[in-house]
Each structure stands twice: as C-alpha cells, then as structure tokens.
C-alpha cells in the first residue's frame, strides 16, 4: 500500500473503521470463497487465512456467519447475505 502503519491507522480511524474490523472483513470474504472449493478442507481454509488452529477459525466463522464453516458449506454456500463481520459483536 506504500503507507506507514501509523498512516494506515490514522486513515482507518478517520473513516470510522479499525484494522481489526478490516481484517475480519477480508478474512470472511476469503473464507466464503475458499469454502466454496470442495478440494479445500476447513483446516486448509484456516491455514490460508493465517489461523494456527482450525478451531480458532471455526469459532471466528461461526461468530461472523451464525453457523459453522461445515454447515455453511453444506447448505448456504451460495448465500451472500450473511452478516458483515465488523457489524457482529465480538
């Protein structure tokens, strides 16, 4: 992005956002993309998103979407109306 960490923090604050929220948004979007690929396990998706444990990813995904990654994959893989991660309580 060619900006310092401090500048990024300041710009996010000015826009009313936080780095943590932006990271959750990106991880959620990538997770739903990866979970649509049947070749990837939930553990693979967790690793691709930077989680050291797939259980931590599963907890985050459940908080974001209201259901486990396995359940989302089985039934709602096409549903893009899931709650936005930064809008959900942490």
Secondary structure, DSSP 8 states (H G I E B T S, - for coil): --S-HHHHHHHHHHTT--HHHHHHHHHHHHHHHHHT-TTS-HHHHHHHTT-SSHHHHHHHHHHHHSS-HHHHHHH-TT------GGGS--
